[in-house]
Amino acid sequence: MKKFLFTMLPFILWSLLLMVAFPVAIDPYNVFHVDNIRDNGIEPNKNFIKTEYICRNPDRFDAFIFGSSRVTAIHAEKVEGYHFYNMTYSEGVPEEHRQNLEVMLARGVRPRLVVVGIDNISFLIDPILHREDPLRSPYPVNRREKLDFYLNYFEPIMVVKSLEITYFMPRSIIHSRNLYDTGWELDYGIHTAVDWSQAQPEWNMRYVNRSPQALEEIRALKQLCDEHGIELILFTNPMHPLTFAKAVENGYGEFLRGVAEITGFYNFSGYNDITLNNDNYLETSHYKAEVGDLILDVLFSGKKDEHLISQGFGLYVTPDNCQDFLEQVIGIR
């Protein structure tokens, strides 16, 4: 028996190295290298990385933008009077924003302003789906969640991904200026080679209408902000018309009706001179930084283009004008 164990010891040690040390050392999703992330050829878990980074630097920023990857186009660091950070992460939804803000507050972060971009992802993606997704696994809020969170990164698939990175993908240090200083990555003047004649709506098989739950999560986010004296601004991302039309078919209008009952919001959705111009998009999901600047102009500079507002771009929606908005901009009664 002892001889057998001695013979098997190298195999056991090598297995432990592969299952534990190797995923930590290679760290495909950068959850073990928050302060020095690397380009592994795999998108990092920005939900975790950014929340942890802010918690480690609680006094650096006093305003935050939350949203899906679409809000990466908003360069709010140029807004005067605030120290902004863009918390954008893949498929970010309101419940994750609330949880992250709650963690940040508990760790001594004291924001004066929170800005949240919403769209079809906000009510069609169940945050539960992200718990087992290493790219989108949310920031753990207690010890049990922290254990489950890290165990995700010791699954056998992590060994496979680590080996792929080691042997097939070039690795380099990610330029930290944007990620750590501002939170965004999308720069200006980006050109795309999309064949717009063949373009399709951005859509996901996991999308399920969960408006009642999403609205309660937005209500909880607003309540958290109110309790801590944080100003909350909501706005709708200017979705590409193909994706917007698909969203409306799947309940986007009724979702926005519910949002208006909770809090007013600035609308940039719909068919207007901005969204109907394909040059303003990378594809049918993400708008460019130039469009993000137009959003900032409305939110912070008081710049109003009456023609665009008449099309719904920059319109402030409240319970008083919501029905007119739904009929004229969204196209539902």
C-alpha positions, 0 to 999 in steps of 0.5 A, a space after each residue: 500500500 505504501 509503495 502504491 501511495 509513493 508511486 501515485 504521489 507525483 500524479 496526485 501532486 501534479 493533479 493538485 498543481 493543475 487543479 489549483 495552482 495552475 488556474 491561479 497562476 494563469 488566471 484566465 479571468 483575472 480574478 486573482 490579479 485585480 491590481 495587475 490584470 493581463 490580456 489573456 485573450 479572454 475578457 476579464 470578469 469586470 464585474 468582480 475586478 472593478 468592484 474589488 478595485 473600487 473597494 480597495 480605493 474607496 476615496 478615489 471616486 464620488 460618482 459611478 456609471 453602471 450598466 451593461 457593456 453598452 455604457 463603455 461608450 460613456 466617458 464621464 470623467 470629463 464631467 466637471 464637479 465629479 470624479 467619475 468611474 465607469 463600472 460597465 461590465 458584460 450584461 450588467 443588470 440592475 440587481 448586480 448594480 444594487 449589490 455592488 453599490 451595497 458592497 461599496 458602501 459597506 467598504 467605505 465608498 461614499 458616492 454623491 451620484 450614481 448613473 444607470 444605463 438600462 435597455 433590453 438586457 436590464 429586464 431580459 437577463 436573469 442575474 442568477 444566470 451569471 452565478 456560474 458564468 466565470 466571465 460574469 460571476 457577480 461580486 460575492 457579498 458574504 463568505 458563503 458567496 465568496 467560497 462559491 465564487 472562487 470555486 467556480 475558478 477551479 473547475 476542470 474547464 479552468 485547467 483547459 482554458 489555462 493550458 490554452 492560454 499558456 500554449 496558444 494565446 499571447 499574454 501581455 499586461 493590459 494598459 491600465 489607464 482606462 480600466 483603473 482610471 476611468 473604467 471604460 475601454 471604447 475609444 473615439 473614431 472606431 471604424 467597423 466593417 459591418 455589412 449592415 445589409 445583412 445585420 441582425 438584432 443583437 439577441 440571446 437565447 437566454 432572454 426571458 421577460 422578467 419585467 416584474 422582478 427587474 422593476 422591483 430590483 430597480 426600485 430597491 436600487 433607488 431605495 438604497 440610493 435614497 437611504 444614503 443620500 445618493 442622487 440617482 439618474 437613469 437613462 435608456 441606452 440608444 439601442 440600434 433600431 434592429 435590436 430596439 424593434 426586437 426589444 419592443 416586441 418582447 415587452 420593452 415598452 411596458 418595462 419602461 412604463 414601470 420604470 417611469 412609475 418608480 423614477 423619471 428617466 432620460 430616454 435615448 431609445 427609439 427611432 431618431 437621427 442618432 439611432 438611424 445612423 449606422 455610423 454611430 454603432 460598432 454593430 447592433 449592440 454597442 454605440 460609439 463614444 461619440 454618441 456617449 458624448 451626446 448623452 453626457 451633453 443632455 445629462 450634465 451640460 443642459 444641451 437640448 436639441 429640440 429636434 432630437 427631443 421631439 424624436 425622443 432622444 434626450 426626452 425626460 420621461 415621467 408618469 405625466 408624459 409616459 403615455 405620450 412617450 410610449 405612443 410616439 417613441 415606442 409605438 405602443 398604446 
